[in-house]
Structure formats: C-alpha cells, structure tokens
Amino acid sequence: MLQRVAVVGAGAAGLCAARHILSRPTSFAPPVVFELSGNVGGTWCYEERIGTYPNGRPVLSSMYRDLRTNLPKEVMMFPDFPFDPELSSFLSHQEVQRYLERYCENFRIRPHIRFDTAVENVTPVSMTTENGESKVTWEVTSSDPTGHRKTETFDAVFICSGHYSDPHIPNIPGIQNFKGTVLHSHSYRFAEPFSGQTVVVLGAKASGLDISIELVKVGAKVTLSHRNPPLIVPLPPGIQQASCVVAVQDDGTIRLQDGSVCQADVLIFCTGYNFSYPFLDSARLGLEIQNHVVSPLYRYMMPPAFPSLIFIGICKIICPFPNFDCQVQFALAVLDGSVAVPPQEQMEEAVQREQQRKLEAGVQRHHLLKLDQDQWEYCDSLAGSAGFPPLQPAVRSLYEEVWRQRQVHPENYREFNYRLVSTTQWEQIG
C-alpha cells in the first residue's frame, strides 16, 4: 500500500520534499502540502506589510526589499534544477522566488498544495497491525480560511515550516525606558525611514551587517553592537562597532558591556529567530524545543521515538537548498525501507555522542544545530547511506571561496560572477 505523507510548509524545503515524494509513485501517494499563506516560497516571498494580515494571521516572511543572496546561485541551486544561467551569481529575492515558482511548476507540485491552510495539530497515534507489530500513524488537523477544521491520517509528516518567522528578542533590562523605535529585523523592510537617524543594530551576523550597510547608505549613523571580538572586515564610513547592549537606563540611554553609554533613535534587533512549532506537543514526542535548540534529532531530522516525523532544514550555517535535497532523499529512503535506522535507544545514543563531541570542542549549547564546516561530511554521509549522488566538490569549493570574499569585501563581494566548469571546478567570470 502506498504511504501517505503530509508536508507542512511550501517554502523551499516543503517544495523539495513534495518534488521527491512525487518522483517515487511506487512507494508514496502524492503528498498533501499544507501552506499557511497564499503563495509558495516561504521566507523568499516578500511581503511589504508587517505584523498581521487582515484575517489576523501573522506575516511570516522576514524578507527585506533590497536583500540579495549571500551565496551565489551556482552553490544555492537544488542539484537537479539549475537557476537561469543568464542571471548574475548573487540574486535578488524576487529572482529566488521566481526560481521556486518555476521548480514548483516543473515538478507539478502546485495541485498538491492546500493554500491558506493552517496546521493546528500533528499528533502520533500508535496502533497494532494485523501481524502484531506496533505502528505509528499521524493525525493532522488543519483549518481553511472559513475556519472549517479537518483531521486526516498520514504515515509520515515532513515539517518544513522554516525557522525565520518567530523573532528572538533577548531580554534587555530597562528596555521599556527606551524612548525611540524598537524593532526586530523580521519587521525591517527598507532603510529610507531611518534616514538621518542614530541606529543601534544588535547582532553582527549576516542580517545585522547587511542592514547596517543599507542604513548608512541613506545617511543613518549606525552603531553595530555585538558580543564577538571586533569584526576585522572593512566597514563603510558611518558604522562603528561597540560591545553588546546590557541595559537601557532610566533616562533612555543605552549602556554597553564596556561601561560606555550611548543614545539612539532606533534599536534594531538582528538577533535571530526561535524554533516554533505550535502544532506539536514536544513532550509527547520526547523533544526539547527551546529558542535555538530542537533535540534529540537523529541525523538532525528525526526524533528517535518517532522517526516518521521528519524535520527538514533545521540546521544553520549551511548551503540551504542542497542540504534540504540531501535530507529529503535520505528521509524517503528510510520511509520506503531501503535505509534502516537503528532502534530508538541507539539513535538517542548517536545524538548524545554527536552533541558531546561538539560541546567538548567548545560549541555552546544554543549553537548545536550550526553545521558550518561539518555540513559537507553530513551531506556526503546521507548520500552514501541512501545511495544518491553526493554534492559536487565544486559546490563546497565555491562556497568556501565566497565565504573568504565576504570577510575581505563585505560591501562588494556580490559584484563577482561565477560558473561551474565541472563537478570539481568553478571559474570567476567577472
């Protein structure tokens, strides 16, 4: 009997899951893809409004108007679906959105998507089969725009709802005393409203740096406040670095870790996002879901107690689309029986060992889902286990080259263009 699979989310990860499910018609029925918004693309689907829609549902996209990718299209693409070769290497969000729409049409995914549909509950149900074996199925309760609720049963569920929609705002004592504007990068769309203002940007990762560079171009004066050692990358005039914000004082001034005090018109939190799965009962699933941690997950995907619940794209500091592609193919190989996962206890021990290795190497607990340099070996191991082609070595090599360029030219590394010449080589073409 064909397995029925639910997919939560029609962003890049959900479309990838649907594409590979549809390519295995002898094992799987066509998927049911639940999408809260009216479009595919997830976080790549730009929405100028912030807060909530007229129907009361939250605006999930964190995309800002002038964002360009920080990875070239040659690295970013799904391995079996290249971007238009005429495009520059570094793309606008509109071009990535069009690519995902093309991917959706090419693999005929759209008929299987239920738009404007909220998933309210995903619940495991244990049952005993005719031959006495224990089997888990999943009850998925969803509601459409009219409020009509429906519960259906699936053999497996892919969680592809992303992790860039629930802003993480650190607790800053006295923040209520701040007299200016406070926002998270989730609600930042463009720089012009901040022209001529003094802005403190909290956090110096990709979005903090990008937004700071946008702000100084419209004449804002930016203080980039973060807890890391000072960035050695050349920053444009108008951005100064400072230690992290520790409090807002009674008079509304901002106190920094080094004891200095500054004033600002605007505070922008570029402090990342929380994992949020309101439709899951984490305790029932044996999962700890906190701000930056979801654990334990075998191979960064499956709760050991429920390996037919699969999280796609939960890792950070990765090459996203190729990573999703590897995860989905491995997960489907597990579901169709061509890859056997160990018993629950052994999966839990494997997760524990991996976490222990990271902690002993100095990784902080809230960074356990960051793969970074480990991502290549991880994807290779998934490919080796499930028997699909590994990522091309040229993808890793170009990814690492662009990472180096970002450190040297944070403002203009996107001006370069690249081309993959073979599976092992790439070239710069201007």
Disulfide bonds with the S-S distance in Angstrom:
none
